[in-house]
Amino acid sequence: MAEVLSLAVDNLISPIILSFVLGLSAAFLRSQLSFPEAVARGLSIYLLFAIGFKGGAGVAEHGIDLGLVATLGAAIVLSFGLPFIAYALLGALTRFNTVEKAAVAAHYGSISIVTFVAATSVLEGRGLAYEGYMVAAAAAMEAPAIMSALWIIARSGSGSAAATGLYREVLLNGSIVLLVGSFLIGMITGEKGMETVAAFIVSPFQGVLCLFLLDMGLVAGRSLRDNPAVLGAGGILFGLLMPLLGSAFGLLAAQLVGLSSGGTALLMTLAASASYIAVPAAMRVALPEARPSVYLTLSLGVTFPFNLAVGIPIYTAAATMIAGGQS
């Protein structure tokens, strides 16, 4: 418990978290602070490229082996399976209709790449190494959850489920293409490539992440401010419980594939996070009846700040304690 509290305090007073808090506070105070859409998109592109490239370079250094294949398999199984758990929990805690429960469930089987990036920053700050191919696991978890949500809808007979062409759109989603593409570039060019672009993707990374989280704080704060009652107590409770459930399954999967303590913390974080980029775009096409005010407020307004402030320290401490003996 003491280690979790220490990690939480360290995380809360880091520039990354305080930048998010600044954005959140500015939104609640109705400040005019805002980011132009082009700037916000540019920050997203930079972060996706940097994390993908570094992950690919890490794989080039590590090499493709059974550990990589097993981790990718575990990540895909998690992404397929977690929406069913989320859907059942939503049924117990909320009065959302079937379409909205399926839409929310898809978000909680997919991942937040920024939560993942924040977790890598925490691990690096604590000197905890992790497998370079974890970014490949993140990419693998983007799409399967959407397919699970569509299966739930098809079985229930609810919603329009306009799936024609959706799978292609999901797989060619800009964030997935950029993450996978930069990963492949890093893997192909390896250490030499990393040396070439290190001044661009290593040194400025933390500063760009702070600006991005400032913008995310503004978005999350406005969502919570404008939709204070849309979730209800049950929805908010779901947004806090589901990350803990997801992280528990992530911990189990990490133990089965033999990840290091750092890799375990990252897989727990991925399983605990909720998408607010790829899945919302897909839900607008597949389930237009579902209210964005429900699924975006949950993923970005409740679970995202919970993971940043509380979740990541818990996952890191649990991984260190349970998987600390693995390398």
Wavefront OBJ file of the C-alpha trace (Angstrom):
o trace
v 0.000 0.000 0.000
v 2.818 2.377 0.861
v 4.413 1.763 -2.548
v 1.115 2.453 -4.326
v 0.655 5.698 -2.410
v 4.224 6.738 -3.152
v 3.755 6.013 -6.859
v 0.435 7.864 -6.891
v 1.970 10.938 -5.275
v 4.929 10.872 -7.671
v 2.549 10.484 -10.597
v 0.244 13.266 -9.436
v 3.044 15.815 -9.144
v 4.628 14.949 -12.470
v 4.486 17.518 -15.304
v 2.402 15.098 -17.375
v -0.414 14.740 -14.829
v -0.326 18.383 -13.781
v -0.720 19.389 -17.424
v -3.860 17.259 -17.601
v -5.130 18.805 -14.344
v -4.519 22.283 -15.763
v -6.659 21.476 -18.792
v -9.365 19.914 -16.613
v -9.441 22.954 -14.326
v -9.501 25.401 -17.231
v -12.510 23.592 -18.713
v -14.474 23.636 -15.445
v -13.657 27.335 -14.991
v -14.919 27.947 -18.559
v -11.595 29.406 -19.628
v -11.135 30.383 -23.272
v -7.988 28.240 -23.425
v -8.168 25.906 -26.406
v -6.004 24.137 -28.944
v -6.598 24.579 -32.688
v -7.756 21.286 -34.193
v -4.710 21.140 -36.482
v -2.327 21.543 -33.527
v -4.090 18.858 -31.476
v -3.999 16.505 -34.445
v -0.310 17.256 -34.995
v 0.481 16.364 -31.380
v -1.404 13.063 -31.779
v 0.506 12.226 -34.954
v 3.835 12.967 -33.282
v 3.081 10.769 -30.251
v 1.829 7.847 -32.337
v 4.860 8.004 -34.628
v 7.335 8.303 -31.765
v 5.944 5.458 -29.669
v 5.573 3.221 -32.725
v 9.105 3.907 -33.953
v 10.647 3.322 -30.525
v 8.708 0.078 -30.182
v 9.856 -1.147 -33.580
v 13.475 -0.296 -32.790
v 13.078 -2.210 -29.541
v 11.859 -5.284 -31.429
v 14.803 -4.996 -33.844
v 17.151 -5.033 -30.873
v 15.285 -7.849 -29.103
v 14.433 -9.993 -32.135
v 11.207 -11.831 -33.035
v 10.670 -14.808 -30.776
v 8.024 -16.885 -29.030
v 7.587 -14.187 -26.372
v 6.505 -11.647 -28.984
v 4.067 -14.068 -30.638
v 2.596 -15.138 -27.288
v 2.181 -11.524 -26.153
v 0.400 -10.553 -29.361
v -1.895 -13.558 -28.971
v -2.687 -12.632 -25.376
v -3.377 -9.010 -26.374
v -5.816 -10.057 -29.099
v -7.647 -12.441 -26.760
v -7.953 -9.672 -24.160
v -9.336 -7.237 -26.714
v -11.902 -9.765 -27.939
v -12.916 -10.885 -24.445
v -13.039 -7.721 -22.332
v -16.086 -6.229 -24.120
v -18.212 -9.179 -22.984
v -17.185 -8.563 -19.367
v -17.843 -4.842 -19.765
v -21.250 -5.515 -21.326
v -22.277 -7.771 -18.422
v -21.054 -5.256 -15.832
v -22.938 -2.443 -17.569
v -26.083 -4.586 -17.448
v -25.677 -4.929 -13.687
v -24.848 -1.297 -12.930
v -26.673 0.860 -15.494
v -29.912 1.261 -17.391
v -28.233 1.897 -20.725
v -29.951 0.236 -23.661
v -28.366 -2.658 -25.563
v -26.832 -0.466 -28.263
v -25.193 1.885 -25.784
v -23.901 -0.973 -23.635
v -22.325 -2.563 -26.722
v -20.790 0.759 -27.802
v -19.323 1.382 -24.339
v -18.087 -2.222 -24.142
v -16.149 -1.767 -27.392
v -14.287 1.179 -25.876
v -13.207 -0.890 -22.882
v -11.845 -3.758 -24.957
v -9.788 -1.396 -27.085
v -7.003 0.808 -25.726
v -5.920 4.369 -25.013
v -2.502 4.871 -26.574
v -1.927 8.007 -24.477
v -2.540 6.065 -21.246
v -0.020 3.541 -22.563
v 2.491 6.319 -23.289
v 1.975 7.788 -19.819
v 2.644 4.362 -18.306
v 5.884 3.991 -20.280
v 6.973 7.381 -18.942
v 6.294 6.243 -15.363
v 8.265 3.035 -15.914
v 11.208 4.888 -17.453
v 11.182 7.329 -14.564
v 11.443 4.421 -12.126
v 14.104 2.633 -14.172
v 11.844 -0.345 -14.951
v 12.641 -2.001 -18.275
v 9.917 -3.460 -20.481
v 9.724 -5.437 -23.692
v 10.071 -3.209 -26.755
v 7.352 -5.097 -28.575
v 4.635 -3.957 -26.147
v 3.694 -1.244 -28.646
v 2.828 -4.050 -31.071
v 0.487 -5.436 -28.416
v -1.127 -1.992 -28.188
v -1.698 -1.920 -31.947
v -3.133 -5.449 -31.861
v -5.717 -4.412 -29.248
v -7.201 -1.505 -31.218
v -9.665 -3.356 -33.470
v -10.830 -6.762 -32.058
v -13.061 -5.129 -29.425
v -15.082 -3.403 -32.148
v -15.805 -6.765 -33.745
v -16.939 -8.151 -30.376
v -19.359 -5.234 -29.967
v -20.803 -5.826 -33.429
v -21.247 -9.523 -32.587
v -23.131 -8.565 -29.406
v -25.435 -6.307 -31.422
v -25.976 -8.943 -34.106
v -26.911 -11.532 -31.455
v -29.306 -9.142 -29.719
v -30.965 -7.942 -32.911
v -30.674 -4.319 -31.754
v -29.320 -1.312 -33.595
v -28.515 -0.771 -37.245
v -25.008 -2.267 -36.994
v -23.979 -0.749 -40.315
v -20.981 -3.024 -40.672
v -20.602 -2.818 -44.453
v -17.066 -1.709 -45.075
v -16.532 -1.077 -41.346
v -13.831 -3.686 -40.834
v -11.741 -2.170 -43.609
v -12.297 1.286 -42.139
v -11.241 0.092 -38.678
v -8.090 -1.590 -39.941
v -7.198 1.491 -42.000
v -8.000 3.934 -39.185
v -5.349 6.645 -39.184
v -4.085 5.926 -35.668
v -3.663 2.215 -36.411
v -1.943 2.818 -39.743
v 0.453 5.340 -38.203
v 1.218 3.208 -35.148
v 1.817 0.031 -37.146
v 3.651 1.849 -39.943
v 6.067 3.664 -37.640
v 6.589 0.418 -35.738
v 7.631 -1.302 -38.979
v 9.952 1.583 -39.871
v 11.610 1.335 -36.466
v 11.905 -2.438 -36.759
v 13.426 -2.251 -40.258
v 15.911 0.528 -39.504
v 16.769 -0.632 -35.980
v 19.441 1.018 -33.860
v 20.879 3.000 -36.768
v 17.476 4.462 -37.542
v 16.930 5.352 -33.887
v 20.232 7.226 -33.795
v 19.181 9.177 -36.872
v 15.882 10.471 -35.445
v 16.603 10.397 -31.697
v 16.774 14.188 -31.487
v 13.242 14.330 -32.866
v 11.438 11.489 -31.076
v 13.330 11.111 -27.794
v 14.246 14.501 -26.323
v 11.020 16.425 -27.182
v 8.727 13.514 -26.300
v 7.876 14.431 -22.700
v 7.159 18.066 -23.576
v 4.852 17.138 -26.438
v 3.070 14.657 -24.163
v 2.463 17.448 -21.627
v 0.855 19.639 -24.301
v -1.263 16.748 -25.546
v -2.519 15.959 -22.044
v -3.297 19.631 -21.489
v -5.600 19.408 -24.514
v -7.050 16.096 -23.278
v -7.787 17.745 -19.943
v -9.739 20.459 -21.742
v -11.723 17.881 -23.726
v -12.434 15.676 -20.693
v -13.374 18.638 -18.506
v -15.844 19.998 -21.047
v -17.393 16.552 -21.461
v -17.921 16.197 -17.709
v -19.076 19.806 -17.353
v -21.652 19.576 -20.142
v -22.956 16.075 -19.331
v -22.931 15.841 -15.537
v -25.951 13.525 -15.203
v -25.835 11.440 -18.377
v -23.909 8.570 -16.770
v -25.648 8.243 -13.426
v -24.020 6.728 -10.360
v -23.922 3.280 -11.964
v -22.130 4.553 -15.052
v -19.501 6.360 -13.011
v -19.017 3.264 -10.857
v -18.528 1.222 -14.030
v -15.911 3.694 -15.269
v -13.935 3.135 -12.069
v -14.429 -0.631 -11.653
v -13.879 -1.773 -15.234
v -10.236 -0.593 -15.379
v -9.468 -2.620 -12.252
v -11.176 -5.715 -13.685
v -9.404 -5.287 -17.010
v -6.039 -4.865 -15.317
v -6.600 -8.094 -13.362
v -7.108 -10.004 -16.612
v -4.081 -8.227 -18.052
v -2.026 -9.360 -15.069
v -3.149 -12.960 -15.564
v -2.315 -12.847 -19.279
v 1.101 -11.315 -18.581
v 1.909 -14.090 -16.132
v 0.878 -16.746 -18.638
v 3.205 -15.371 -21.338
v 6.034 -14.582 -18.912
v 6.382 -10.823 -19.299
v 8.811 -8.814 -17.187
v 7.496 -6.566 -14.420
v 7.593 -3.576 -16.785
v 5.844 -5.497 -19.562
v 3.273 -6.751 -17.069
v 2.514 -3.192 -15.944
v 2.029 -2.130 -19.564
v -0.264 -5.047 -20.454
v -2.295 -4.310 -17.308
v -2.501 -0.664 -18.366
v -3.614 -1.576 -21.879
v -6.310 -3.905 -20.528
v -7.448 -1.202 -18.093
v -7.606 1.654 -20.593
v -10.488 2.711 -22.818
v -10.337 4.030 -26.370
v -11.350 7.570 -27.250
v -9.944 7.782 -30.790
v -10.373 4.663 -32.943
v -13.517 3.209 -31.355
v -15.599 6.423 -31.253
v -14.901 6.875 -34.961
v -16.067 3.316 -35.633
v -19.163 3.629 -33.428
v -20.322 6.709 -35.315
v -20.510 4.491 -38.399
v -21.643 1.179 -36.915
v -23.922 2.287 -34.064
v -25.085 5.837 -34.761
v -27.928 5.359 -32.250
v -25.461 5.213 -29.362
v -24.923 8.563 -27.642
v -21.332 9.882 -27.783
v -22.116 11.762 -24.576
v -22.272 8.354 -22.854
v -19.279 6.504 -24.250
v -16.938 9.500 -24.619
v -17.745 10.863 -21.170
v -17.078 7.443 -19.658
v -13.825 6.697 -21.475
v -12.344 10.188 -21.530
v -14.024 11.868 -18.556
v -13.963 9.055 -15.975
v -11.597 6.194 -16.852
v -8.821 8.236 -18.464
v -8.172 10.507 -15.443
v -8.647 7.565 -13.058
v -5.930 5.615 -14.845
v -3.552 8.571 -14.948
v -3.922 9.485 -11.279
v -4.611 6.154 -9.564
v -4.600 3.239 -11.977
v -1.058 3.366 -13.353
v 0.509 3.479 -9.855
v -1.623 0.471 -8.829
v -0.736 -1.519 -11.948
v 2.965 -0.685 -11.631
v 3.082 -1.631 -7.955
v 1.171 -4.880 -8.553
v 3.409 -5.821 -11.477
v 6.556 -5.073 -9.492
v 5.346 -7.156 -6.582
v 4.032 -10.142 -8.575
v 6.344 -10.212 -11.614
v 9.379 -8.558 -10.045
v 11.467 -11.684 -10.280
v 11.104 -11.934 -14.052
v 13.416 -10.207 -16.500
l 1 2 3 4 5 6 7 8 9 10 11 12 13 14 15 16 17 18 19 20 21 22 23 24 25 26 27 28 29 30 31 32 33 34 35 36 37 38 39 40 41 42 43 44 45 46 47 48 49 50 51 52 53 54 55 56 57 58 59 60 61 62 63 64 65 66 67 68 69 70 71 72 73 74 75 76 77 78 79 80 81 82 83 84 85 86 87 88 89 90 91 92 93 94 95 96 97 98 99 100 101 102 103 104 105 106 107 108 109 110 111 112 113 114 115 116 117 118 119 120 121 122 123 124 125 126 127 128 129 130 131 132 133 134 135 136 137 138 139 140 141 142 143 144 145 146 147 148 149 150 151 152 153 154 155 156 157 158 159 160 161 162 163 164 165 166 167 168 169 170 171 172 173 174 175 176 177 178 179 180 181 182 183 184 185 186 187 188 189 190 191 192 193 194 195 196 197 198 199 200 201 202 203 204 205 206 207 208 209 210 211 212 213 214 215 216 217 218 219 220 221 222 223 224 225 226 227 228 229 230 231 232 233 234 235 236 237 238 239 240 241 242 243 244 245 246 247 248 249 250 251 252 253 254 255 256 257 258 259 260 261 262 263 264 265 266 267 268 269 270 271 272 273 274 275 276 277 278 279 280 281 282 283 284 285 286 287 288 289 290 291 292 293 294 295 296 297 298 299 300 301 302 303 304 305 306 307 308 309 310 311 312 313 314 315 316 317 318 319 320 321 322 323 324 325 326 327
